[in-house]
Amino acid sequence: MKKVLLTGANGLLGQKLVYALKKRPDIDLLATAIGDNRLVDDMGYNYQSMDIADNKSTKETIELFSPDVIVNCAAMTNVDACELNKVKCWEINVNGVDNLTKAAENIGAHFIHLSTDFVFDGKNGPYSESDSTNPLHYYAESKLASEKIVQKNCSKWSIARTIIIYGITDNMSRSNLVLWAKGEIERGNKINVVNDQFRSPTLAEDLADGCIAIMDKKAYGLYHLSGPKTYSIIEMVNLVADYYDLDRSLINPVSSASLNQPAKRPLKTGFDISKARNDLDYDPVDFLTGIKIMDRQLKQQHEY
């Protein structure tokens, strides 16, 4: 049995990892997050509330369970909220990772950490793992700092950077691009959508598969895990509208500068995922296929 401890289990990626790993007879899974378990299915794994910013309880939990692998999906990810509450952002995204990595190294665990395309400035996308980083906002600074902590504190480490995760979860506390666009247009609301930012949207199941491949293959180092194609944000929203036969005239194209968001976004990221394809057999679906998969899951949820 391989013992796996997962943080951020209530989030989109965390839930997909729980549902994938709990099916495996070779895995003893401890899922953790702040607060109660939000997953509908609580069979086949154990759940424990854990705040990674609390060093004492984090250390105790990890030492008691003694996992072979720790997958860290816990983070403060709301970019503008991080800009407005830098202390909380650093406490979770940097100090929390410091707590986890030190405890992981003490027991010799393989530490797998999730990071972001936002560590790049968006001037030369799409990016490979060897490209230079240059964060534009505080969230990105915190994630880059956490990457450096992982590499400094752990002898067995992997970092998986990703871009715009979309998918369906149990008891969803936050929306994502697909559900937001679908919901707003269905309600007849006009939406402002940026036309000068480019990203590679990532289906949550694909990202989970990539993380599990890193674990199974003991693939140490840095990996870019995203969808296979880069689109403008407005292209993505138009594809959602077309899939659901919704009114495109409600989509109002705007520039990034006109939004006056607290955190400045990089304009063009996107990833070169050839390393992940070669090392991990990573084979993500395109965005339209991802929307179809989500739609099927939404219909299944409504049947229960």
Buried (B, 14 or more C-beta within 10 A) or exposed (E): EBBBBBBBBBBBBBBBBBBBBBEBEEBBBBBBBBEEBBBEEEEBBBBBEBBBBBBEBBBEBBEEBEBBBBBBBBBBBBBBBBBEBEEEBBBBBBBBBBBBBBBBBEBEBBBBBBBBBBBBBBEEBBBEBEBEBBBBBBBBBBBBBBBEBBBEBBEBBBBBBBBBBBBBBBEBEEEBBBBBBBEBBEEEEEBEBBBBBBBBBBBBBBBBBBBBBBBEEEBBEBBBBBBBBBBBBBBBBBBBBEBBEBEEEBBEBBEBEEEEBEBBBBBBBBBBBEBBEEBBEBEBBBBEEBBEBBBEBEEEEEEE
